[in-house]
Amino acid sequence: MAVGVTFAGALIGNAGITMAGAFALAIGIAIQNFPEGAIISMPLKSEGVSKTKAFILGTLSGIVEPIGAIITILLTQAVVPILPYVLAFAAGAMIYVVVEELIPESQDGEHSNVGTIGVAIGFVIMMILDVALG
């Protein structure tokens, strides 16, 4: 969706978004998809799936991204007014995933949500300070 939003911004003439920037973002996300596909295909290969089928399934794991980009470009007029909210939601979701899944020590013990809630509260405080203090 980020790629679609960027291309949509470039297509409607947003001065801050260029086609070169949109292509750079698309290439960056495409590069990030290589390890994502490998994470899918390597375990499949180790479980006895053929190389070709494992490769195809790993490649298909990223198919949702170009589909989302195309849908976003097609819905440009509807997306532009709500863009700040959509991007804020996406950023919040990514922060949640990082805290919940990539910091396993924060999930140990009886109260496993305390670490996630603590990070969320700390983030809100830092955003308030950032806005208030410029």
DSSP file (Angstrom, degrees, kcal/mol; ACC not computed):
  #  RESIDUE AA STRUCTURE BP1 BP2  ACC     N-H-->O    O-->H-N    N-H-->O    O-->H-N    TCO  KAPPA ALPHA  PHI   PSI    X-CA   Y-CA   Z-CA
    1    1 A M     >        0   0    0      0, 0.0     4,-2.9     0, 0.0     5,-0.2   0.000 360.0 360.0 360.0 -34.8    0.0    0.0    0.0
    2    2 A A  H  >  +     0   0    0      1,-0.2     4,-2.3     2,-0.2     5,-0.2   0.902 360.0  48.4 -61.1 -39.8    2.9    2.4    0.7
    3    3 A V  H  > S+     0   0    0      2,-0.2     4,-2.7     1,-0.2     5,-0.2   0.928 112.2  48.9 -65.3 -44.0    4.1    2.0   -2.9
    4    4 A G  H  > S+     0   0    0      1,-0.2     4,-2.7     2,-0.2    -2,-0.2   0.907 111.3  49.3 -61.5 -42.5    0.6    2.6   -4.2
    5    5 A V  H  X S+     0   0    0     -4,-2.9     4,-2.6     2,-0.2    -1,-0.2   0.911 112.1  48.7 -63.2 -42.4    0.2    5.7   -2.0
    6    6 A T  H  X S+     0   0    0     -4,-2.3     4,-2.1    -5,-0.2    -2,-0.2   0.930 113.9  44.8 -65.4 -45.2    3.5    7.0   -3.2
    7    7 A F  H  X S+     0   0    0     -4,-2.7     4,-2.6     2,-0.2    -2,-0.2   0.897 112.6  52.6 -65.4 -38.3    2.7    6.5   -6.8
    8    8 A A  H  X S+     0   0    0     -4,-2.7     4,-2.0    -5,-0.2    -2,-0.2   0.920 108.9  50.1 -62.0 -42.7   -0.7    8.0   -6.3
    9    9 A G  H  <>S+     0   0    0     -4,-2.6     5,-2.5     1,-0.2     4,-0.4   0.892 112.2  47.2 -61.9 -40.0    0.8   11.0   -4.8
   10   10 A A  H ><5S+     0   0    0     -4,-2.1     3,-0.8     1,-0.2    -1,-0.2   0.891 111.1  52.0 -68.0 -38.7    3.2   11.4   -7.7
   11   11 A L  H 3<5S+     0   0    0     -4,-2.6    -2,-0.2     1,-0.2    -1,-0.2   0.836 107.9  50.1 -69.2 -32.4    0.4   10.9  -10.2
   12   12 A I  T 3<5S-     0   0    0     -4,-2.0    -1,-0.2    -5,-0.2    -2,-0.2   0.504 121.0-106.8 -86.0  -1.2   -1.8   13.6   -8.7
   13   13 A G  T < 5 +     0   0    0     -3,-0.8     2,-0.2    -4,-0.4    -3,-0.2   0.734  49.9 175.8  90.3  23.4    1.1   16.1   -8.7
   14   14 A N    > < -     0   0    0     -5,-2.5     3,-1.4    -6,-0.2    -1,-0.2  -0.475  27.7-142.0 -61.8 125.8    2.1   16.3   -5.0
   15   15 A A  T 3  S+     0   0    0      1,-0.3    -1,-0.2    -2,-0.2    -5,-0.0   0.776  97.1  54.6 -65.0 -27.4    5.1   18.5   -5.0
   16   16 A G  T 3  S+     0   0    0      1,-0.1     2,-0.5    -7,-0.1    -1,-0.3   0.558 101.9  64.9 -84.4  -7.5    6.8   16.5   -2.3
   17   17 A I    <   -     0   0    0     -3,-1.4     2,-0.3    -8,-0.2    -4,-0.1  -0.967  63.3-174.9-122.8 123.4    6.6   13.1   -4.1
   18   18 A T     >  -     0   0    0     -2,-0.5     4,-2.2     1,-0.1    -8,-0.2  -0.726  37.7-117.0-109.4 162.4    8.4   12.4   -7.4
   19   19 A M  H  > S+     0   0    0     -2,-0.3     4,-2.7     2,-0.2     5,-0.2   0.867 117.9  56.3 -63.8 -35.5    8.2    9.4   -9.7
   20   20 A A  H  > S+     0   0    0      1,-0.2     4,-2.4     2,-0.2    -1,-0.2   0.914 108.1  47.4 -62.9 -41.3   11.9    8.8   -8.9
   21   21 A G  H  > S+     0   0    0      2,-0.2     4,-2.3     1,-0.2    -2,-0.2   0.890 111.2  51.3 -64.6 -39.5   11.1    8.7   -5.2
   22   22 A A  H  X S+     0   0    0     -4,-2.2     4,-2.3     2,-0.2    -2,-0.2   0.915 112.0  46.1 -64.3 -43.3    8.1    6.3   -5.9
   23   23 A F  H  X S+     0   0    0     -4,-2.7     4,-2.6     2,-0.2    -2,-0.2   0.890 110.7  53.6 -66.7 -38.1   10.3    4.0   -7.9
   24   24 A A  H  X S+     0   0    0     -4,-2.4     4,-2.4    -5,-0.2    -2,-0.2   0.917 110.4  47.0 -61.6 -42.9   13.1    4.1   -5.3
   25   25 A L  H  X S+     0   0    0     -4,-2.3     4,-2.6     2,-0.2     5,-0.2   0.919 111.4  51.1 -64.1 -43.1   10.5    3.1   -2.6
   26   26 A A  H  X S+     0   0    0     -4,-2.3     4,-2.2     1,-0.2    -2,-0.2   0.902 111.8  47.0 -61.5 -41.2    9.2    0.3   -4.8
   27   27 A I  H  X S+     0   0    0     -4,-2.6     4,-2.5     2,-0.2    -1,-0.2   0.911 111.2  51.8 -67.1 -41.7   12.7   -1.0   -5.4
   28   28 A G  H  X S+     0   0    0     -4,-2.4     4,-1.8     1,-0.2    -2,-0.2   0.911 112.2  45.0 -61.1 -43.2   13.5   -0.8   -1.7
   29   29 A I  H  X S+     0   0    0     -4,-2.6     4,-1.2     2,-0.2    -1,-0.2   0.873 111.0  54.2 -69.8 -35.8   10.4   -2.7   -0.8
   30   30 A A  H  X S+     0   0    0     -4,-2.2     4,-0.6    -5,-0.2     3,-0.3   0.906 108.0  49.7 -63.1 -40.5   11.1   -5.3   -3.5
   31   31 A I  H >< S+     0   0    0     -4,-2.5     3,-1.1     1,-0.2    -1,-0.2   0.895 107.7  54.4 -64.0 -38.8   14.6   -5.8   -2.1
   32   32 A Q  H 3X S+     0   0    0     -4,-1.8     4,-0.9     1,-0.2    -1,-0.2   0.772  99.5  63.7 -64.9 -25.2   13.1   -6.3    1.4
   33   33 A N  H 3X S+     0   0    0     -4,-1.2     4,-2.5    -3,-0.3    -1,-0.2   0.685  84.4  75.7 -75.2 -17.4   10.9   -9.0   -0.1
   34   34 A F  H <X S+     0   0    0     -3,-1.1     4,-2.1    -4,-0.6    -1,-0.2   0.960 100.0  40.2 -60.6 -51.9   13.8  -11.3   -1.0
   35   35 A P  H  > S+     0   0    0      0, 0.0     4,-2.3     0, 0.0    -1,-0.2   0.860 113.0  57.3 -65.5 -30.9   14.4  -12.4    2.6
   36   36 A E  H  X S+     0   0    0     -4,-0.9     4,-1.0     1,-0.2    -2,-0.2   0.927 109.2  44.3 -62.6 -44.3   10.6  -12.6    3.1
   37   37 A G  H  X S+     0   0    0     -4,-2.5     4,-2.9     1,-0.2     3,-0.2   0.864 111.7  53.9 -66.4 -36.2   10.3  -15.1    0.2
   38   38 A A  H  X S+     0   0    0     -4,-2.1     4,-2.7     1,-0.2    -2,-0.2   0.870 102.0  57.9 -66.0 -36.2   13.4  -17.0    1.5
   39   39 A I  H  < S+     0   0    0     -4,-2.3    -1,-0.2     1,-0.2    -2,-0.2   0.826 113.9  39.8 -63.6 -30.3   11.8  -17.4    4.9
   40   40 A I  H  X S+     0   0    0     -4,-1.0     4,-1.1    -3,-0.2    -2,-0.2   0.914 120.5  41.4 -81.0 -47.3    8.8  -19.1    3.2
   41   41 A S  H  X S+     0   0    0     -4,-2.9     4,-2.5     1,-0.2     5,-0.2   0.835 105.2  60.7 -78.0 -33.1   10.7  -21.2    0.6
   42   42 A M  H  X S+     0   0    0     -4,-2.7     4,-2.3     1,-0.2    -1,-0.2   0.935 106.7  44.6 -65.4 -46.5   13.7  -22.4    2.6
   43   43 A P  H  > S+     0   0    0      0, 0.0     4,-1.2     0, 0.0    -1,-0.2   0.890 112.8  53.6 -63.2 -35.1   11.7  -24.4    5.2
   44   44 A L  H  <>S+     0   0    0     -4,-1.1     5,-2.3     1,-0.2     3,-0.4   0.930 109.3  48.1 -61.9 -43.9    9.5  -25.8    2.4
   45   45 A K  H ><5S+     0   0    0     -4,-2.5     3,-1.5     1,-0.2    -1,-0.2   0.899 109.6  52.4 -62.7 -41.0   12.6  -27.0    0.6
   46   46 A S  H 3<5S+     0   0    0     -4,-2.3    -1,-0.2     1,-0.3    -2,-0.2   0.731 104.8  57.2 -69.6 -20.0   14.0  -28.6    3.8
   47   47 A E  T 3<5S-     0   0    0     -4,-1.2    -1,-0.3    -3,-0.4    -2,-0.2   0.385 129.4 -93.4 -89.8   3.3   10.6  -30.4    4.2
   48   48 A G  T < 5S+     0   0    0     -3,-1.5    -3,-0.2     1,-0.3     2,-0.2   0.461  76.5 142.9 103.5   1.7   11.0  -32.1    0.8
   49   49 A V      < -     0   0    0     -5,-2.3    -1,-0.3    -6,-0.2    -2,-0.0  -0.511  59.7 -99.4 -71.7 143.8    9.1  -29.7   -1.4
   50   50 A S     >  -     0   0    0     -2,-0.2     4,-2.6     1,-0.1     5,-0.2  -0.198  27.2-115.2 -62.2 156.4   10.8  -29.3   -4.9
   51   51 A K  H  > S+     0   0    0      1,-0.2     4,-2.5     2,-0.2     5,-0.2   0.908 115.2  50.6 -58.3 -43.4   13.0  -26.3   -5.5
   52   52 A T  H  > S+     0   0    0      2,-0.2     4,-2.5     1,-0.2    -1,-0.2   0.936 112.6  44.3 -63.3 -47.8   10.6  -25.0   -8.1
   53   53 A K  H  > S+     0   0    0      2,-0.2     4,-2.7     1,-0.2     5,-0.2   0.904 113.9  50.6 -65.8 -40.6    7.5  -25.3   -6.0
   54   54 A A  H  X S+     0   0    0     -4,-2.6     4,-2.3     2,-0.2    -1,-0.2   0.908 111.8  48.6 -62.5 -41.2    9.2  -23.8   -3.0
   55   55 A F  H  X S+     0   0    0     -4,-2.5     4,-2.4    -5,-0.2    -2,-0.2   0.929 112.0  48.2 -63.7 -45.4   10.4  -20.9   -5.1
   56   56 A I  H  X S+     0   0    0     -4,-2.5     4,-2.6     2,-0.2    -2,-0.2   0.920 113.0  47.4 -62.8 -44.3    7.0  -20.3   -6.6
   57   57 A L  H  X S+     0   0    0     -4,-2.7     4,-1.0     2,-0.2    -1,-0.2   0.886 112.2  50.3 -65.9 -38.0    5.3  -20.4   -3.1
   58   58 A G  H  < S+     0   0    0     -4,-2.3     4,-0.4    -5,-0.2     3,-0.3   0.891 112.3  47.6 -64.2 -39.2    8.0  -18.0   -1.7
   59   59 A T  H >< S+     0   0    0     -4,-2.4     3,-1.4     1,-0.2    -2,-0.2   0.898 108.2  54.5 -67.7 -41.2    7.4  -15.6   -4.6
   60   60 A L  H >< S+     0   0    0     -4,-2.6     3,-1.5     1,-0.3     4,-0.3   0.716  91.2  75.0 -67.0 -19.5    3.6  -15.8   -4.2
   61   61 A S  T 3< S+     0   0    0     -4,-1.0     3,-0.3     1,-0.3    -1,-0.3   0.767 100.6  43.6 -64.0 -22.3    4.0  -14.8   -0.5
   62   62 A G  T X  S+     0   0    0     -3,-1.4     3,-1.3    -4,-0.4    -1,-0.3   0.336  82.9 100.1-101.8   6.5    4.7  -11.2   -1.8
   63   63 A I  T <> S+     0   0    0     -3,-1.5     4,-1.4     1,-0.3    -1,-0.2   0.755  71.0  68.1 -66.6 -23.2    1.9  -11.1   -4.4
   64   64 A V  H 3> S+     0   0    0     -4,-0.3     4,-2.7    -3,-0.3    -1,-0.3   0.799  90.4  64.8 -66.7 -26.9   -0.4   -9.1   -2.1
   65   65 A E  H <> S+     0   0    0     -3,-1.3     4,-2.3     2,-0.2    -1,-0.2   0.952 104.3  40.0 -67.4 -51.0    2.0   -6.1   -2.3
   66   66 A P  H  > S+     0   0    0      0, 0.0     4,-2.4     0, 0.0    -1,-0.2   0.872 116.0  53.2 -66.4 -31.4    1.6   -5.2   -6.0
   67   67 A I  H  X S+     0   0    0     -4,-1.4     4,-2.4     2,-0.2    -2,-0.2   0.941 110.4  47.0 -64.7 -45.6   -2.1   -6.0   -5.8
   68   68 A G  H  X S+     0   0    0     -4,-2.7     4,-2.3     1,-0.2    -1,-0.2   0.885 111.5  51.9 -61.3 -39.3   -2.5   -3.6   -2.8
   69   69 A A  H  X S+     0   0    0     -4,-2.3     4,-2.4     2,-0.2    -1,-0.2   0.918 110.4  47.4 -64.3 -43.4   -0.5   -1.0   -4.7
   70   70 A I  H  X S+     0   0    0     -4,-2.4     4,-2.4     2,-0.2    -2,-0.2   0.921 112.4  49.2 -65.3 -43.6   -2.7   -1.2   -7.8
   71   71 A I  H  X S+     0   0    0     -4,-2.4     4,-1.6     1,-0.2    -1,-0.2   0.912 111.6  50.0 -61.1 -41.8   -5.9   -1.0   -5.7
   72   72 A T  H  < S+     0   0    0     -4,-2.3     7,-0.2     2,-0.2    -2,-0.2   0.908 110.1  49.5 -64.2 -42.2   -4.5    2.0   -3.9
   73   73 A I  H >< S+     0   0    0     -4,-2.4     3,-1.3     1,-0.2    -1,-0.2   0.909 111.1  50.2 -62.7 -41.2   -3.6    3.8   -7.1
   74   74 A L  H 3< S+     0   0    0     -4,-2.4     3,-0.3     1,-0.3    -1,-0.2   0.809 113.5  45.8 -66.8 -28.9   -7.1    3.1   -8.5
   75   75 A L  T >X S+     0   0    0     -4,-1.6     4,-2.3     1,-0.2     3,-0.7   0.005  74.7 129.4-101.7  28.1   -8.6    4.5   -5.3
   76   76 A T  H <>  +     0   0    0     -3,-1.3     4,-2.6     1,-0.3    -1,-0.2   0.883  69.2  52.5 -51.6 -47.7   -6.4    7.6   -5.2
   77   77 A Q  H 34 S+     0   0    0     -3,-0.3    -1,-0.3     1,-0.2    -2,-0.1   0.847 115.3  41.6 -61.7 -34.0   -9.3   10.1   -4.8
   78   78 A A  H <> S+     0   0    0     -3,-0.7     4,-0.5     1,-0.1    -1,-0.2   0.806 116.8  48.6 -80.8 -30.0  -10.7    8.1   -1.9
   79   79 A V  H >X S+     0   0    0     -4,-2.3     4,-0.8    -7,-0.2     3,-0.6   0.865  95.8  69.0 -80.6 -38.1   -7.3    7.5   -0.3
   80   80 A V  H >< S+     0   0    0     -4,-2.6     3,-0.9     1,-0.2    -1,-0.2   0.878  98.6  48.8 -55.5 -45.4   -5.7   10.9   -0.4
   81   81 A P  H 34 S+     0   0    0      0, 0.0    -1,-0.2     0, 0.0     4,-0.2   0.847 120.1  37.3 -65.6 -30.4   -8.0   12.6    2.2
   82   82 A I  H XX S+     0   0    0     -3,-0.6     4,-2.3    -4,-0.5     3,-0.5   0.348  85.7 109.4-100.6   7.0   -7.5    9.7    4.7
   83   83 A L  H <X S+     0   0    0     -3,-0.9     4,-2.7    -4,-0.8     5,-0.3   0.874  73.9  52.5 -53.8 -47.1   -3.9    9.2    3.9
   84   84 A P  H 3> S+     0   0    0      0, 0.0     4,-2.0     0, 0.0    -1,-0.2   0.893 112.6  46.3 -59.0 -37.2   -2.4   10.5    7.2
   85   85 A Y  H <> S+     0   0    0     -3,-0.5     4,-2.3     2,-0.2    -2,-0.2   0.897 112.5  49.3 -71.5 -40.3   -4.7    8.2    9.2
   86   86 A V  H  X S+     0   0    0     -4,-2.3     4,-2.4     2,-0.2    -1,-0.2   0.924 113.3  46.6 -64.6 -44.6   -3.9    5.2    7.1
   87   87 A L  H  X S+     0   0    0     -4,-2.7     4,-2.5    -5,-0.2    -1,-0.2   0.882 111.4  51.7 -67.1 -37.1   -0.2    5.8    7.3
   88   88 A A  H  X S+     0   0    0     -4,-2.0     4,-2.4    -5,-0.3    -1,-0.2   0.908 110.5  49.1 -64.1 -41.2   -0.4    6.4   11.1
   89   89 A F  H  X S+     0   0    0     -4,-2.3     4,-2.5     2,-0.2    -2,-0.2   0.917 111.1  49.6 -62.9 -43.4   -2.3    3.1   11.5
   90   90 A A  H  X S+     0   0    0     -4,-2.4     4,-2.1     2,-0.2    -2,-0.2   0.905 111.4  49.0 -63.0 -41.9    0.3    1.2    9.4
   91   91 A A  H  X S+     0   0    0     -4,-2.5     4,-2.3     2,-0.2    -1,-0.2   0.922 111.5  49.3 -64.1 -43.2    3.1    2.7   11.5
   92   92 A G  H  X S+     0   0    0     -4,-2.4     4,-2.4     1,-0.2    -2,-0.2   0.896 109.8  51.6 -62.4 -40.2    1.3    1.7   14.7
   93   93 A A  H  X S+     0   0    0     -4,-2.5     4,-2.4     1,-0.2    -1,-0.2   0.900 110.1  49.0 -63.2 -40.3    0.8   -1.8   13.4
   94   94 A M  H  X S+     0   0    0     -4,-2.1     4,-2.5     2,-0.2    -2,-0.2   0.906 110.4  50.0 -67.4 -40.7    4.5   -2.1   12.6
   95   95 A I  H  X S+     0   0    0     -4,-2.3     4,-2.5     2,-0.2     5,-0.2   0.924 111.2  50.2 -62.0 -43.3    5.6   -0.9   16.0
   96   96 A Y  H  X S+     0   0    0     -4,-2.4     4,-3.1     1,-0.2     5,-0.3   0.932 110.7  48.6 -59.6 -46.5    3.2   -3.4   17.6
   97   97 A V  H  X>S+     0   0    0     -4,-2.4     4,-2.7     1,-0.2     5,-0.8   0.915 111.5  50.1 -61.7 -43.3    4.6   -6.3   15.5
   98   98 A V  H  X5S+     0   0    0     -4,-2.5     4,-1.5     3,-0.2     5,-0.5   0.940 116.9  39.9 -60.8 -47.6    8.2   -5.3   16.4
   99   99 A V  H  X5S+     0   0    0     -4,-2.5     4,-0.6    -5,-0.2    -2,-0.2   0.932 120.8  43.1 -68.5 -45.3    7.5   -5.1   20.1
  100  100 A E  H  <5S+     0   0    0     -4,-3.1    -2,-0.2    -5,-0.2    -3,-0.2   0.866 130.4  19.7 -71.4 -37.9    5.2   -8.2   20.3
  101  101 A E  H  <5S+     0   0    0     -4,-2.7    -3,-0.2    -5,-0.3    -2,-0.2   0.772 123.8  45.8-107.3 -31.7    7.2  -10.5   18.0
  102  102 A L  H  <<S+     0   0    0     -4,-1.5    -3,-0.2    -5,-0.8     3,-0.1   0.554 106.4  57.0 -98.1  -7.3   10.8   -9.3   17.8
  103  103 A I    ><  +     0   0    0     -4,-0.6     3,-1.5    -5,-0.5     4,-0.3  -0.695  64.4 171.7-117.4  77.6   11.5   -8.6   21.4
  104  104 A P  G >   +     0   0    0      0, 0.0     3,-1.7     0, 0.0     4,-0.2   0.787  69.5  66.2 -62.7 -28.8   10.7  -12.0   22.9
  105  105 A E  G >  S+     0   0    0      1,-0.3     3,-1.2     2,-0.2    10,-0.1   0.803  92.8  62.2 -62.9 -27.1   11.9  -11.2   26.4
  106  106 A S  G <  S+     0   0    0     -3,-1.5     9,-0.6     1,-0.2    -1,-0.3   0.643 101.1  53.8 -73.0 -11.7    9.1   -8.7   26.8
  107  107 A Q  G <  S+     0   0    0     -3,-1.7    -1,-0.2    -4,-0.3    -2,-0.2   0.379  84.7 109.9-102.5   2.8    6.6  -11.5   26.4
  108  108 A D    <   +     0   0    0     -3,-1.2     3,-0.2    -4,-0.2     2,-0.1  -0.412  62.6  23.2 -76.3 154.0    8.1  -13.7   29.2
  109  109 A G  S    S-     0   0    0      1,-0.2     3,-0.3    -2,-0.1    -3,-0.0  -0.236 103.2 -53.4  91.2-175.6    6.2  -14.3   32.5
  110  110 A E  S    S+     0   0    0      1,-0.2     2,-0.9     2,-0.1    -1,-0.2   0.854 127.0  49.7 -72.5 -37.8    2.7  -14.1   33.6
  111  111 A H    >   +     0   0    0     -3,-0.2     3,-1.0     1,-0.2     4,-0.4  -0.690  64.4 163.7-105.5  78.4    1.9  -10.5   32.4
  112  112 A S  T 3>  +     0   0    0     -2,-0.9     4,-0.5    -3,-0.3     3,-0.3   0.676  68.2  59.5 -75.2 -17.1    3.1  -10.7   28.8
  113  113 A N  H 3> S+     0   0    0      1,-0.2     4,-2.7     2,-0.1     5,-0.3   0.584  82.0  84.3 -86.5  -8.9    1.3   -7.5   27.7
  114  114 A V  H <> S+     0   0    0     -3,-1.0     4,-2.6     1,-0.2    -1,-0.2   0.908  90.2  49.0 -61.0 -43.1    3.0   -5.2   30.1
  115  115 A G  H  > S+     0   0    0     -9,-0.6     4,-2.2    -4,-0.4    -1,-0.2   0.921 113.1  46.3 -62.8 -44.8    6.0   -4.8   27.9
  116  116 A T  H  X S+     0   0    0     -4,-0.5     4,-2.2   -10,-0.3    -2,-0.2   0.921 114.5  47.0 -64.5 -44.6    3.9   -4.0   24.8
  117  117 A I  H  X S+     0   0    0     -4,-2.7     4,-2.6     1,-0.2     5,-0.2   0.888 110.5  53.8 -64.4 -39.1    1.7   -1.5   26.8
  118  118 A G  H  X S+     0   0    0     -4,-2.6     4,-2.5    -5,-0.3    -2,-0.2   0.905 109.0  47.7 -61.7 -42.7    4.8    0.1   28.3
  119  119 A V  H  X S+     0   0    0     -4,-2.2     4,-2.6     2,-0.2    -2,-0.2   0.915 111.9  50.8 -64.7 -42.0    6.3    0.7   24.8
  120  120 A A  H  X S+     0   0    0     -4,-2.2     4,-2.3     2,-0.2    -2,-0.2   0.922 112.0  46.2 -62.2 -44.2    3.0    2.1   23.6
  121  121 A I  H  X S+     0   0    0     -4,-2.6     4,-2.5     2,-0.2    -1,-0.2   0.921 113.3  49.7 -64.8 -43.2    2.7    4.5   26.5
  122  122 A G  H  X S+     0   0    0     -4,-2.5     4,-2.3     1,-0.2    -2,-0.2   0.891 110.5  50.5 -61.8 -39.7    6.4    5.6   26.1
  123  123 A F  H  X S+     0   0    0     -4,-2.6     4,-2.3     2,-0.2    -2,-0.2   0.921 110.1  49.4 -64.7 -43.9    5.8    6.2   22.4
  124  124 A V  H  X S+     0   0    0     -4,-2.3     4,-2.4     2,-0.2    -2,-0.2   0.920 111.2  49.9 -61.7 -43.7    2.7    8.3   23.1
  125  125 A I  H  X S+     0   0    0     -4,-2.5     4,-2.5     1,-0.2    -1,-0.2   0.919 111.1  49.0 -61.3 -43.3    4.6   10.4   25.7
  126  126 A M  H  X S+     0   0    0     -4,-2.3     4,-2.4     1,-0.2    -1,-0.2   0.880 110.9  50.0 -65.6 -37.0    7.5   10.9   23.3
  127  127 A M  H  X S+     0   0    0     -4,-2.3     4,-2.4     2,-0.2     5,-0.2   0.898 110.5  50.1 -67.4 -39.5    5.1   12.0   20.5
  128  128 A I  H  X S+     0   0    0     -4,-2.4     4,-2.9     2,-0.2     5,-0.2   0.931 113.2  46.1 -62.8 -44.8    3.4   14.4   22.9
  129  129 A L  H  X S+     0   0    0     -4,-2.5     4,-2.7     2,-0.2    -2,-0.2   0.888 111.3  52.8 -64.2 -38.6    6.8   15.9   23.9
  130  130 A D  H  X S+     0   0    0     -4,-2.4     4,-0.8     2,-0.2    -2,-0.2   0.927 115.2  39.9 -63.0 -44.8    7.9   16.0   20.2
  131  131 A V  H  < S+     0   0    0     -4,-2.4    -2,-0.2     2,-0.2    -1,-0.2   0.916 118.8  46.8 -70.7 -43.0    4.8   18.0   19.2
  132  132 A A  H  < S+     0   0    0     -4,-2.9    -2,-0.2    -5,-0.2    -3,-0.2   0.874 120.6  36.3 -68.8 -37.3    4.8   20.2   22.3
  133  133 A L  H  <        0   0    0     -4,-2.7    -1,-0.2    -5,-0.2    -2,-0.2   0.466 360.0 360.0 -98.2  -1.9    8.5   21.0   22.2
  134  134 A G     <        0   0    0     -4,-0.8    -3,-0.2    -5,-0.2    -4,-0.1   0.474 360.0 360.0  77.5 360.0    8.8   21.3   18.5
